[in-house]
Amino acid sequence: MTEMSIDGAVVTDGVVGLRRRDCAGRSVRAIVCRPGKGVRLALSVQEEASRDHYIVRGHRIPQSGLVGEHATNISGEKSYRAETIRRDTPSYDELLLRYSERHPDSPILGYAGCGNVTMNPRFMAYIEGRLVYTKVDRKDPLSSFSVPNPSLVVRADGRPEFAKVRFELSPKAQAARVSAMPKFFSASDKDFNILVDGKKKPAKGIRYILQGPLLVEAGRAKQQKEIVDMAADGWFYDLRHVILFPWLQLKETSASVGLENMWKGGALVPAEVRRALEGEVIRLDVSPYRRALTAEAAQPWRPALEGVLAKASYAACHNEPQRPGEYRFVGTTLEIVYRPGVYNHSLLGLTKDGELIWLGLAGLGNRLGVTMADAAKLAKLNGFEYAILVDNGGDVMLSVRDQFVLSSTYGRGHIRSLLLFVSPGKCLLVSPDKYLPTQDFRERLTARLAGRRSVHGA
């Protein structure tokens, strides 16, 4: 990995942070944790919030025409407001206590956020005989069981390995109606089989399975074209992690401007996602925004919407938009070329020697961060042979010996699930902080180096 330090920022093989105008002076922080030999991986999950109690993306907000997010709380109440959507989410301490009560002789050395476990309907987690998953496809509620997914498998002896894993329901479970199924299945061949790289494996030989989008495979980072393919195929349930949507905050709810084009009837529209990520012009009917802003804003709807776009670093242009970040209004249509999503990310995986490794990138969701492709590249540069994405946004954090090495950038103290690093008599190895330069910093650096070359040449 090629690195050089200029003005306190670390330049790493072309990987740069991106930021909005309102984040001047901020840099993306990168932390690598190498648990080392003898440290085991474990999971602690709010299991009662699995299946139906997750943040639903891409569904129409009632009486608004906008698309946003909502969650069904454990009580059955639907929440559309950001401050109540995680009402039932436990604290870090609660999840640590749940694990410690089951494993009193297994000290926790540190923990990291892993909120995607119960939030991405494509993936599942297996936790000591219990299966945690999210039901999203109403027409095919067992669709999550149909394909093998990239997985980090922890054997009963604590040895981690990477594999493609699929959970196969028994004929009896498949025949049962989803409403009659238990939320969790016991580790019994009466309920499901575990297929690791296509072969059935006994549940007693496996302690944990964690699935997620694969960003580094056999030492090769996924390129932007592959990220586009993955997004169009539904690998990233929250599209804000790959597309920078302007964020509209209303009194009773919030919405991502243009997300309604990406979802129809609760289903992803792959062609529209692909067009947005490939830099094509997206055309939006602004009628829903006009109605919402007219009802709430103290100013006319168009200046209010222009303010939302400007805050996300989008700039108006006179002709048809050509470059990411440009937009124009044509009557009641908004033409826009989206910027790439820049986010906090954390990845978990294995080195070439089969050792665990974790990478955390701290910024501010869609204001300061790195693209998904750059997160993959940075993981490869730091020694990942295989890496799966385990978290984004405010859930990206790392604590070692009860001290936060990387805090949630949202100050979030509650989460659905945690990665735990456990072992008696061991310690976690955490790299020194690195601050990735932002794009404007890189431009200044290039100019400075060019000036140095001119001086030396003279």
JOKABEL-V280650 format. One record per helix or strand. SS is the DSSP state (2 for helix, 1 for strand). FROM is the first residue (numbers start at 1). LEN is the number of residues. Records with the same first field share a line. If there is no record, write none. Layout:
# JOKABEL-V280650
SS: FROM-LEN / FROM-LEN
This chain:
# JOKABEL-V280650
1: 3-4 / 9-4 / 15-1 / 17-3 / 28-7 / 40-6 / 51-1 / 55-6 / 67-6 / 78-2 / 91-1 / 108-6 / 124-4 / 130-5 / 149-7 / 160-10 / 192-5 / 199-3 / 206-6 / 214-4 / 220-2 / 243-2 / 247-3 / 254-3 / 263-2 / 267-2 / 282-4 / 315-2 / 326-5 / 333-4 / 339-2 / 343-1 / 345-6 / 356-7 / 364-1 / 368-3 / 386-7 / 398-3 / 403-4 / 414-1 / 417-6 / 429-2 / 434-3 / 438-1
2: 21-3 / 47-3 / 92-11 / 115-4 / 143-3 / 171-5 / 178-3 / 203-3 / 224-9 / 239-3 / 259-4 / 270-8 / 287-10 / 301-11 / 372-10 / 393-3 / 439-19
